[in-house]
């Protein structure tokens, strides 16, 4: 029997090809979970990915939701629970960074980062916890970033939100114990399709990494898988750091 057979998992930001979210959803699907592929304004990609999971023998549906909106978060959880009859696993993965000079960051820019990486995960977790408590079991994994430890001069809004997410994880873990475990995964530089097209995807940067390689989306996905299966039963309020040694907290 697969380790997540009968479980339902909601993964946000899961549609983009070559992304961490897509790798997470695929890994959970391979272990038998029914996957709610949630993304915003990527309806075609999300539908195509859900169909790919189904063609591989899994179960999946796609959902469109703006997770910066508390109302949309609650509606998304309700739709997933109505579609599958339950919700066991939530992976708060949706997000992106935007390098900006300090003087160029507007109030809207700041609010977007907080809404996407902090407000959304909070309201999704709160809504999901209702279903998980009713079932007596649940797992929530928040995707942070290695940059939440050290900061970045052009990412103060992003790093603040991601650091807050790690601390919020601890508070949620205390609030939702013992039946719901809440943990964080904080990836380092990961060779997603988007990262490969960015300015940091250079051999000289890779050579500075202790393991001399970029992380892969599957490295992050396997960390999430560990936390939501029985292998991770002793973990709550913790952070796993698949970063090839770039940060050693």
TIMARZA-966624 format. One record per residue: x, z negated, y of N, C-alpha, C, O, CB in turn; residue in one letter; residue number from 1. Coordinates in steps of 0.2 Angstrom, whole numbers. Atoms other than C-alpha are relative to their C-alpha. Glycine has a CB too. Example, Ala and Ser with C-alpha at 12.3 -4.5 7.8 and 13.67 -1.06 7.14 Angstrom:
BEGIN
SITE  4  0  -6  62  -39  -22  4  0  6  9  -3  5  -5  -6  0  A  1
SITE  -4  1  -6  68  -36  -5  -4  -3  5  -1  -4  11  2  7  2  S  2
This chain:
BEGIN
SITE  4  0  -6  0  0  0  4  0  6  9  -4  7  -5  -6  0  X  1
SITE  -3  0  -6  6  4  17  -1  -6  4  -6  -9  4  -2  6  5  X  2
SITE  -1  7  -3  11  -11  28  -6  -1  6  -8  -6  7  6  -1  3  X  3
SITE  5  1  -5  -2  -7  42  -7  3  -2  -11  5  2  2  3  6  X  4
SITE  6  -3  2  -16  0  31  -6  -4  2  -6  -10  1  0  0  -8  X  5
SITE  6  3  -3  -33  -4  39  0  -3  7  -5  -5  10  -2  -6  -5  X  6
SITE  -1  2  -7  -26  -9  56  -1  5  5  0  11  3  7  -3  1  X  7
SITE  2  -5  -6  -31  -1  72  5  -2  6  6  -7  8  -7  0  2  X  8
SITE  -5  0  -5  -17  2  85  -2  4  6  -3  10  5  7  1  -3  X  9
SITE  1  -4  -6  -19  7  103  7  0  3  10  -5  5  -5  -4  5  X  10
SITE  -7  -1  -3  -3  14  111  -1  4  6  -4  10  6  5  4  -5  X  11
SITE  0  -4  -6  -3  19  129  6  4  2  11  2  -1  -2  -6  6  X  12
SITE  -5  -5  -2  7  33  136  3  3  -6  9  4  -7  6  -4  4  X  13
SITE  -2  -2  6  8  40  119  0  8  -1  2  10  -7  -4  -3  -6  X  14
SITE  1  -7  1  5  59  122  6  4  1  7  9  -3  -6  2  4  X  15
SITE  -6  -5  -2  21  66  129  4  1  -5  7  -3  -9  4  -3  6  X  16
SITE  -4  -2  6  31  76  117  7  -3  2  10  -3  7  0  8  0  X  17
SITE  -7  3  -1  48  68  114  1  -6  3  6  -8  6  4  5  3  X  18
SITE  0  7  -4  43  51  122  0  -6  -5  -1  -5  -11  -6  0  4  X  19
SITE  0  7  4  45  33  116  -7  -1  -2  -8  -3  -8  3  -5  5  X  20
SITE  7  2  2  26  31  116  -2  4  -6  -5  2  -11  -5  1  5  X  21
SITE  2  -5  6  24  46  104  3  -2  -6  0  -2  -12  1  7  2  X  22
SITE  -3  2  6  37  40  92  -3  -7  -2  -3  -8  -8  8  -2  2  X  23
SITE  3  7  2  29  22  92  -6  2  -4  -7  -1  -9  -1  -4  6  X  24
SITE  6  -2  3  12  30  88  1  3  -7  -2  1  -12  -4  4  4  X  25
SITE  -1  -4  7  19  41  74  3  -5  -5  1  -5  -11  5  5  1  X  26
SITE  -3  5  5  29  26  66  -6  -4  -2  -6  -6  -8  5  -4  4  X  27
SITE  5  5  2  14  15  66  -5  4  -5  -8  1  -10  -4  -3  6  X  28
SITE  4  -5  4  3  30  59  3  1  -7  -1  1  -12  -1  6  3  X  29
SITE  -4  -1  6  16  32  45  -1  -6  -5  -1  -5  -11  7  2  1  X  30
SITE  1  6  4  13  14  39  -8  -1  0  -10  -7  -3  3  -6  4  X  31
SITE  7  1  1  -6  17  39  -5  -2  5  -11  -2  4  -1  -5  -6  X  32
SITE  5  2  -6  -13  12  56  -4  5  2  -1  11  3  5  -4  5  X  33
SITE  4  -5  -4  -27  21  64  2  -1  7  3  -6  10  -8  -2  -1  X  34
SITE  -3  0  -6  -20  26  80  -5  3  6  -8  8  6  6  5  0  X  35
SITE  4  -2  -6  -29  27  97  6  2  5  10  -2  8  -4  -6  4  X  36
SITE  -5  -3  -4  -18  39  107  -3  0  7  -7  4  9  2  7  -2  X  37
SITE  2  1  -7  -20  34  126  5  3  4  11  1  4  -2  -7  1  X  38
SITE  -5  -3  -5  -13  44  140  -5  2  6  -11  2  5  4  5  -2  X  39
SITE  4  -1  -6  -19  48  158  2  7  2  8  9  3  2  -5  5  X  40
SITE  -1  -7  -2  -21  66  163  4  5  -5  7  9  -3  3  0  7  X  41
SITE  -4  -4  5  -13  73  147  -5  1  -6  -3  0  -12  6  -4  -3  X  42
SITE  5  0  5  -29  76  137  2  5  -5  1  4  -11  -7  2  4  X  43
SITE  -1  -5  5  -23  92  129  6  -3  -5  5  -2  -11  3  7  3  X  44
SITE  -6  2  4  -6  84  123  -3  -6  -5  -1  -6  -10  5  -3  4  X  45
SITE  3  6  4  -16  68  117  -4  3  -5  -3  0  -11  -4  -5  5  X  46
SITE  4  -3  5  -28  78  108  4  3  -6  3  3  -12  -6  5  2  X  47
SITE  -4  -4  4  -15  89  100  4  -5  -5  5  -4  -11  5  4  3  X  48
SITE  -4  5  4  -5  73  94  -5  -3  -5  -3  -4  -10  3  -5  5  X  49
SITE  4  3  5  -20  65  87  -2  4  -6  -3  2  -11  -7  -2  4  X  50
SITE  1  -5  6  -24  81  77  6  0  -5  5  1  -11  -1  6  3  X  51
SITE  -6  -1  4  -6  81  71  0  -6  -5  2  -6  -10  7  0  5  X  52
SITE  1  6  4  -8  63  65  -5  1  -6  -3  -1  -12  -1  -6  4  X  53
SITE  5  -1  5  -24  68  56  2  5  -5  1  4  -11  -6  2  3  X  54
SITE  -2  -5  5  -16  83  48  5  -3  -5  6  0  -10  3  6  4  X  55
SITE  -5  3  4  -2  72  41  -3  -6  -4  0  -9  -8  5  -4  4  X  56
SITE  3  5  5  -15  61  32  -2  -6  4  -5  -11  0  4  -1  -5  X  57
SITE  2  6  -4  -18  48  46  -7  0  3  -10  5  2  5  -2  5  X  58
SITE  6  0  -4  -32  43  57  1  -1  7  5  -5  9  -5  -5  -3  X  59
SITE  -2  1  -7  -32  45  76  -5  3  4  -9  8  2  7  4  1  X  60
SITE  4  -2  -5  -42  48  91  4  0  7  8  -5  8  -7  -3  1  X  61
SITE  -4  0  -6  -36  52  109  -5  -3  5  -11  -2  5  2  7  2  X  62
SITE  4  3  -6  -42  43  125  4  1  6  10  1  7  -1  -8  -2  X  63
SITE  -3  -1  -6  -39  46  143  -2  -6  4  -8  -8  5  -3  6  4  X  64
SITE  1  6  -4  -37  31  154  5  -2  5  11  -1  4  -1  -7  -4  X  65
SITE  -5  1  -6  -29  26  171  1  -8  -1  -3  -12  1  -3  2  7  X  66
SITE  -1  7  2  -21  9  165  2  -4  7  3  -10  6  5  -1  -5  X  67
SITE  -2  4  -7  -17  4  184  -7  -3  2  -7  -7  6  3  5  5  X  68
SITE  6  3  -2  -36  0  185  -2  -5  -5  -3  -3  -11  -5  6  1  X  69
SITE  2  5  5  -42  -16  177  -7  2  -3  -8  1  -9  -1  -7  4  X  70
SITE  6  -2  3  -59  -9  175  1  6  -6  -3  6  -11  -5  3  5  X  71
SITE  -2  -5  5  -52  6  166  3  -3  -6  2  0  -12  4  6  3  X  72
SITE  -3  3  5  -42  -5  155  -5  -3  -5  -5  -2  -11  5  -6  2  X  73
SITE  5  3  4  -57  -15  149  -4  5  -3  -6  5  -9  -4  -4  5  X  74
SITE  4  -5  3  -67  1  146  4  4  -5  1  5  -10  -2  5  6  X  75
SITE  -3  -4  5  -53  9  136  0  -5  -6  -1  -2  -12  8  1  2  X  76
SITE  0  4  6  -52  -6  124  -7  0  -3  -7  0  -9  2  -8  2  X  77
SITE  7  0  3  -71  -6  122  -1  7  -3  -4  7  -9  -5  -1  6  X  78
SITE  1  -7  3  -70  13  118  3  0  -6  1  3  -11  2  5  5  X  79
SITE  -3  0  6  -57  10  105  -3  -4  -5  -4  -2  -11  8  -2  2  X  80
SITE  4  4  5  -66  -4  97  -6  3  -2  -8  2  -8  -1  -7  3  X  81
SITE  6  -4  2  -82  6  97  2  5  -5  -2  6  -10  -4  2  6  X  82
SITE  -2  -6  4  -73  21  89  2  -2  -7  0  1  -12  5  4  3  X  83
SITE  -3  2  7  -64  11  75  -3  -6  -3  -1  -8  -8  8  0  1  X  84
SITE  3  6  2  -74  -5  74  4  -6  0  2  -11  -1  -1  1  -7  X  85
SITE  -4  6  -1  -59  -16  78  6  2  4  7  8  5  2  -3  -7  X  86
SITE  -6  -2  -3  -43  -17  87  5  -6  -2  4  -12  0  0  0  8  X  87
SITE  -4  5  3  -28  -26  79  7  0  4  10  -5  4  2  1  -7  X  88
SITE  -7  0  -3  -12  -20  88  -1  4  7  -4  9  8  5  4  -4  X  89
SITE  -1  -3  -7  -9  -16  107  7  1  1  11  -4  1  -4  -4  5  X  90
SITE  -7  -2  -3  7  -7  113  -1  2  7  -3  8  8  4  5  -5  X  91
SITE  0  -2  -8  8  -7  132  7  4  1  12  1  3  0  -7  4  X  92
SITE  -6  -4  -1  20  7  133  0  5  7  5  7  9  1  5  -6  X  93
SITE  1  -5  -6  13  18  148  5  -2  6  5  -8  7  -7  0  2  X  94
SITE  -4  2  -6  25  19  162  5  6  2  6  10  -2  4  -6  -1  X  95
SITE  -6  -5  -2  39  29  171  3  -4  6  1  -8  10  -3  7  2  X  96
SITE  -4  2  -6  52  25  184  1  5  5  0  11  4  7  -2  -2  X  97
SITE  -1  -5  -6  55  33  201  6  -2  4  5  -7  8  -6  1  4  X  98
SITE  -5  2  -4  72  32  209  -1  2  8  -3  7  9  7  3  -2  X  99
SITE  1  -1  -7  70  29  228  5  -4  4  6  -10  2  -7  -1  2  X  100
SITE  -3  4  -4  80  23  242  -4  -6  3  -10  -5  4  4  4  6  X  101
SITE  4  5  -2  75  6  248  -5  1  6  -11  -1  6  4  -6  2  X  102
SITE  4  -1  -6  69  12  265  -6  5  -1  -10  6  3  5  2  5  X  103
SITE  5  -5  1  59  26  257  -6  -3  -4  -11  1  -5  3  6  -4  X  104
SITE  5  2  4  48  15  246  -6  -2  4  -5  -7  8  3  -6  -5  X  105
SITE  6  2  -3  30  14  252  -4  -5  -3  -2  -7  -9  -4  6  1  X  106
SITE  4  5  3  17  1  249  -4  3  -6  -4  0  -11  -5  -3  5  X  107
SITE  4  -4  5  8  14  238  5  1  -6  3  0  -12  -2  7  2  X  108
SITE  -5  -1  5  24  17  228  1  -7  -4  1  -7  -10  7  2  3  X  109
SITE  -1  7  3  27  -2  225  -6  -2  -4  -6  -4  -9  1  -5  6  X  110
SITE  6  2  4  9  -5  220  -1  4  -6  -4  2  -11  -7  2  5  X  111
SITE  0  -4  6  10  10  208  4  -3  -6  1  -4  -11  2  7  1  X  112
SITE  -4  3  5  24  2  199  -2  -7  -3  -2  -8  -9  7  -1  3  X  113
SITE  3  6  2  16  -15  198  -6  1  -4  -7  -2  -9  -2  -5  6  X  114
SITE  7  -1  3  -1  -8  193  2  3  -7  -2  1  -12  -4  5  4  X  115
SITE  -2  -4  6  7  3  179  3  -5  -5  2  -5  -11  4  6  1  X  116
SITE  -4  3  4  19  -9  172  -1  -8  -1  1  -11  -5  7  0  2  X  117
SITE  1  7  0  12  -26  175  -8  -2  0  -10  -5  -4  3  -4  6  X  118
SITE  8  1  0  -7  -26  180  -3  3  -6  -7  -1  -9  -3  3  7  X  119
SITE  3  -3  6  -12  -14  167  1  -3  -7  -3  -5  -10  3  7  -1  X  120
SITE  -1  4  7  -3  -23  152  -4  -6  0  -6  -9  -5  7  -1  -1  X  121
SITE  4  6  0  -11  -39  158  -7  1  -2  -10  -3  -6  1  -4  7  X  122
SITE  7  -1  2  -29  -33  158  -1  3  -6  -7  2  -9  -3  5  6  X  123
SITE  1  -2  7  -27  -23  142  1  -5  -5  -3  -6  -9  5  6  -1  X  124
SITE  -1  5  5  -20  -38  133  -6  -5  0  -8  -7  -5  7  -4  2  X  125
SITE  6  5  -1  -34  -49  140  -6  3  -4  -10  -1  -7  -2  -2  7  X  126
SITE  6  -3  3  -47  -37  134  1  1  -8  -4  0  -11  -2  7  3  X  127
SITE  -1  0  7  -39  -34  117  0  -6  -3  -2  -7  -9  7  4  -1  X  128
SITE  0  6  3  -37  -52  114  -7  -2  -2  -7  -6  -7  3  -5  5  X  129
SITE  7  2  2  -56  -54  113  -1  2  -7  -4  -1  -11  -5  3  5  X  130
SITE  1  -3  6  -56  -43  98  4  -3  -5  3  -4  -11  1  8  0  X  131
SITE  -5  3  5  -40  -50  90  -2  -7  -2  -1  -9  -8  7  1  3  X  132
SITE  2  7  2  -46  -68  91  -6  0  -4  -7  -4  -9  -2  -3  7  X  133
SITE  6  0  5  -63  -63  83  2  2  -7  -1  -1  -12  -5  5  3  X  134
SITE  -3  -1  6  -53  -56  69  5  -5  -3  6  -5  -9  3  7  0  X  135
SITE  -5  5  2  -41  -70  68  7  2  -1  11  -1  -4  -2  -3  -6  X  136
SITE  -7  -3  1  -25  -59  69  0  6  6  -4  9  7  1  3  -7  X  137
SITE  -2  -5  -4  -17  -48  82  7  0  2  11  -5  2  -4  -1  7  X  138
SITE  -7  -1  -3  -1  -41  89  0  4  6  -3  9  7  4  4  -6  X  139
SITE  0  -4  -7  3  -36  107  8  1  1  12  -4  0  -3  -4  5  X  140
SITE  -7  -1  -2  20  -28  111  0  4  7  -3  9  8  3  5  -6  X  141
SITE  -1  -3  -7  25  -24  129  7  3  0  12  0  -1  -1  -6  5  X  142
SITE  -6  -4  0  38  -11  132  3  -1  7  0  1  12  -1  8  -1  X  143
SITE  -3  1  -6  50  -17  146  6  5  1  5  11  -1  2  -7  0  X  144
SITE  -6  -4  -1  67  -10  150  7  -4  1  6  -10  3  -1  4  6  X  145
SITE  -7  3  -1  86  -15  150  1  -1  7  4  -6  9  5  4  -3  X  146
SITE  -1  1  -8  85  -13  169  -3  -6  3  -2  -8  8  -2  7  3  X  147
SITE  3  6  -2  74  -28  170  5  -6  0  3  -11  3  -6  -2  -5  X  148
SITE  -4  6  0  89  -39  167  5  1  6  7  -5  9  4  1  -7  X  149
SITE  -6  -1  -5  102  -32  180  -3  3  6  1  2  11  5  4  -3  X  150
SITE  3  -3  -7  91  -23  193  4  7  1  8  9  -3  2  -4  5  X  151
SITE  -3  -7  -2  95  -6  201  -2  1  7  -7  0  9  -3  6  -5  X  152
SITE  1  -1  -7  97  -2  219  -5  5  2  -8  4  8  6  2  4  X  153
SITE  5  -5  -1  85  12  218  -6  -1  -4  -11  4  -4  3  7  -1  X  154
SITE  6  2  4  72  4  207  -2  -7  1  -4  -10  -4  2  1  -8  X  155
SITE  2  7  -1  68  -13  215  -7  -1  -3  -9  -6  -5  1  -2  7  X  156
SITE  7  1  2  49  -10  212  -1  0  -8  -5  -3  -11  -4  5  3  X  157
SITE  1  -1  7  51  -4  194  3  -6  -4  0  -8  -8  4  7  -2  X  158
SITE  -4  5  3  64  -17  189  -4  -7  1  -4  -11  -4  7  -1  2  X  159
SITE  4  6  -1  53  -31  197  -6  0  -5  -8  -5  -8  -3  0  7  X  160
SITE  6  -1  4  38  -25  187  2  -1  -8  -1  -5  -11  -4  6  0  X  161
SITE  -3  1  7  48  -24  170  2  -7  -1  1  -9  -7  5  5  -1  X  162
SITE  -3  7  1  56  -41  173  -6  -5  -1  -7  -9  -5  4  -2  5  X  163
SITE  6  4  1  39  -48  176  -4  1  -6  -7  -4  -9  -5  2  6  X  164
SITE  3  -2  7  32  -40  160  3  -5  -5  0  -7  -9  1  7  -1  X  165
SITE  -3  5  5  45  -50  150  -2  -7  1  -3  -10  -4  8  1  1  X  166
SITE  2  7  -1  40  -66  158  -7  -1  -2  -9  -6  -5  1  -2  7  X  167
SITE  7  0  2  22  -62  156  -1  -1  -7  -6  -4  -10  -4  6  4  X  168
SITE  1  0  7  24  -59  138  1  -7  -3  -3  -9  -7  6  4  -3  X  169
SITE  -1  7  2  30  -77  136  -6  -4  1  -9  -8  -3  6  -4  3  X  170
SITE  6  4  -2  15  -84  145  -6  2  -4  -10  -2  -7  -2  2  7  X  171
SITE  5  -2  4  3  -73  135  1  -2  -7  -4  -4  -11  0  8  0  X  172
SITE  -2  2  6  12  -78  119  -3  -8  -1  -5  -10  -6  7  0  -2  X  173
SITE  3  7  0  8  -97  123  -7  0  0  -10  -4  -3  3  -3  6  X  174
SITE  8  0  0  -10  -93  128  -3  2  -6  -9  0  -7  -2  4  6  X  175
SITE  3  -3  5  -14  -83  113  2  -2  -7  -1  0  -12  1  8  0  X  176
SITE  -2  3  7  -5  -92  99  -6  -5  -2  -10  -8  1  6  -4  1  X  177
SITE  -4  -3  5  -7  -95  85  -2  7  -3  2  10  -7  1  -5  -5  X  178
SITE  2  -6  4  -17  -80  79  3  7  3  3  12  -1  -7  0  -1  X  179
SITE  -2  -6  -3  -10  -67  91  7  -1  2  9  -6  6  -4  2  6  X  180
SITE  -7  0  -2  9  -64  93  1  5  5  -2  11  5  4  1  -6  X  181
SITE  -1  -5  -5  15  -56  109  7  0  1  11  -5  2  -4  -3  7  X  182
SITE  -7  -1  -1  32  -49  111  2  6  4  -2  10  6  4  1  -7  X  183
SITE  -3  -6  -4  43  -37  121  5  4  -3  9  1  -7  3  -3  7  X  184
SITE  -6  -4  2  54  -23  117  3  3  6  -1  6  10  -2  6  -5  X  185
SITE  -4  -2  -6  67  -18  131  5  5  -2  11  3  -3  3  -6  4  X  186
SITE  -5  -6  2  75  -1  127  5  1  5  4  -1  11  -4  6  -1  X  187
SITE  -5  -2  -5  91  4  135  -1  8  1  -6  10  0  7  -1  -3  X  188
SITE  0  -8  -1  95  23  139  -2  3  -6  2  3  -11  6  2  3  X  189
SITE  3  -3  6  84  33  127  0  7  1  -3  9  6  -6  -4  -2  X  190
SITE  0  -7  0  86  51  123  -7  3  -1  -8  7  -6  5  3  -5  X  191
SITE  7  -3  0  68  56  127  1  7  3  6  8  6  -5  -4  4  X  192
SITE  -1  -7  -3  65  74  132  0  -1  7  4  3  10  -7  4  -2  X  193
SITE  0  1  -8  62  68  150  7  -3  2  10  0  7  -5  -5  2  X  194
SITE  -7  3  -2  79  58  150  5  5  -1  10  6  3  2  -6  -5  X  195
SITE  -5  -5  1  88  73  143  1  5  6  6  8  7  -1  4  -6  X  196
SITE  0  -5  -6  83  83  159  2  -4  6  2  -1  11  -7  3  0  X  197
SITE  -2  4  -6  89  69  170  7  -1  2  11  2  -2  -3  -7  -1  X  198
SITE  -7  0  -3  105  65  180  5  -4  -5  11  -3  -4  1  -2  7  X  199
SITE  -4  4  3  111  52  168  2  2  -7  6  -1  -11  -3  -7  -1  X  200
SITE  -2  -3  7  112  62  152  6  4  0  6  10  -1  -6  4  -3  X  201
SITE  -6  -3  -1  130  65  153  5  -4  -5  4  -9  -7  3  -1  7  X  202
SITE  -4  3  5  144  62  140  4  -6  3  5  -10  -1  5  6  -2  X  203
SITE  -4  6  -3  154  51  152  -4  -6  0  -1  -12  0  2  2  7  X  204
SITE  4  6  0  139  39  153  -1  -2  -7  0  -8  -8  -7  2  3  X  205
SITE  0  2  7  137  39  134  6  -3  -2  5  -8  -6  -2  6  -4  X  206
SITE  -6  3  2  155  35  132  1  -7  2  5  -11  -1  6  4  2  X  207
SITE  -1  7  -2  153  19  141  -5  -5  -4  -4  -11  -3  -3  -1  8  X  208
SITE  4  4  4  140  13  129  4  -3  -6  7  1  -9  -7  4  -3  X  209
SITE  -5  3  5  148  1  116  -1  4  -7  4  5  -10  -2  -7  -1  X  210
SITE  1  -4  6  140  11  101  1  7  1  0  11  -4  -7  -2  -2  X  211
SITE  -1  -7  -1  144  27  109  -5  5  -1  -4  11  -3  7  2  -3  X  212
SITE  6  -4  2  127  34  107  -6  -2  5  -6  -8  7  -2  1  -7  X  213
SITE  7  2  -3  110  35  116  -4  -3  -5  -4  -1  -11  -3  7  4  X  214
SITE  5  2  5  96  26  109  -5  6  -1  -5  11  3  -4  -6  3  X  215
SITE  5  -5  1  83  37  101  -7  -3  0  -8  -9  -1  1  3  -7  X  216
SITE  7  3  0  64  35  103  -2  -3  -7  -6  -8  -6  -5  6  1  X  217
SITE  2  3  6  63  31  85  3  -7  -1  1  -12  -4  2  4  -6  X  218
SITE  -3  6  -1  75  16  88  -5  -5  3  -6  -11  0  6  0  4  X  219
SITE  5  4  -3  62  9  99  -6  -1  -4  -9  -7  -5  -2  3  7  X  220
SITE  5  0  4  48  13  88  1  -5  -6  -4  -8  -8  -2  7  -3  X  221
SITE  -2  4  6  56  4  73  0  -7  2  -2  -12  -2  6  2  -3  X  222
SITE  0  7  -3  58  -12  84  -7  -2  0  -9  -8  -1  3  0  7  X  223
SITE  7  1  -1  39  -11  88  -3  -1  -7  -7  -6  -8  -4  5  3  X  224
SITE  3  0  7  35  -8  69  2  -7  -3  -2  -10  -6  3  6  -4  X  225
SITE  -2  6  3  45  -23  64  -4  -6  3  -6  -10  -1  8  -2  2  X  226
SITE  3  5  -4  36  -34  77  -8  -1  -2  -11  -6  -2  0  0  7  X  227
SITE  7  0  2  18  -29  71  -1  0  -7  -7  0  -9  -3  7  3  X  228
SITE  1  1  8  21  -30  52  2  -7  -2  4  -11  3  4  5  -4  X  229
SITE  -1  6  2  23  -45  42  8  -2  1  9  -8  1  -1  -1  -8  X  230
SITE  -7  2  -1  42  -44  44  1  -4  7  6  -7  7  4  7  0  X  231
SITE  -1  3  -6  40  -50  62  -4  -6  1  -6  -8  7  -1  5  5  X  232
SITE  5  5  0  28  -64  58  3  -7  4  -1  -11  6  -2  -2  -6  X  233
SITE  -3  6  -3  40  -77  65  2  1  7  5  -4  11  7  -2  -4  X  234
SITE  -2  -2  -7  42  -69  82  -6  0  5  -11  3  3  3  7  1  X  235
SITE  5  0  -6  31  -73  98  4  -2  6  8  -7  6  -6  -4  -2  X  236
SITE  -3  1  -7  37  -73  116  7  2  0  11  0  4  -1  -7  1  X  237
SITE  -7  -2  1  53  -64  111  1  7  3  -4  10  4  2  -1  -7  X  238
SITE  -2  -6  -2  62  -49  117  5  3  -5  10  0  -6  3  0  7  X  239
SITE  -4  -4  3  70  -36  106  3  5  4  0  8  8  -3  3  -7  X  240
SITE  -4  -4  -4  84  -25  114  3  6  -3  9  5  -4  5  -4  4  X  241
SITE  -3  -6  3  87  -8  106  3  4  5  1  9  8  -5  4  -4  X  242
SITE  -3  -3  -6  100  -3  119  7  2  -2  11  4  3  0  -4  5  X  243
SITE  -7  -2  2  116  1  109  5  -4  3  11  -2  3  1  7  1  X  244
SITE  -5  4  -3  125  -13  118  1  0  7  5  -3  10  6  1  -4  X  245
SITE  -1  -1  -8  122  -8  136  -1  -7  3  2  -8  8  -4  5  2  X  246
SITE  1  6  -2  115  -25  139  0  -5  -5  -3  -4  -11  -7  -1  4  X  247
SITE  0  5  6  118  -41  129  -2  -7  3  2  -11  5  7  -1  -3  X  248
SITE  3  6  -4  106  -54  136  2  -7  -4  0  -12  -2  -8  0  -1  X  249
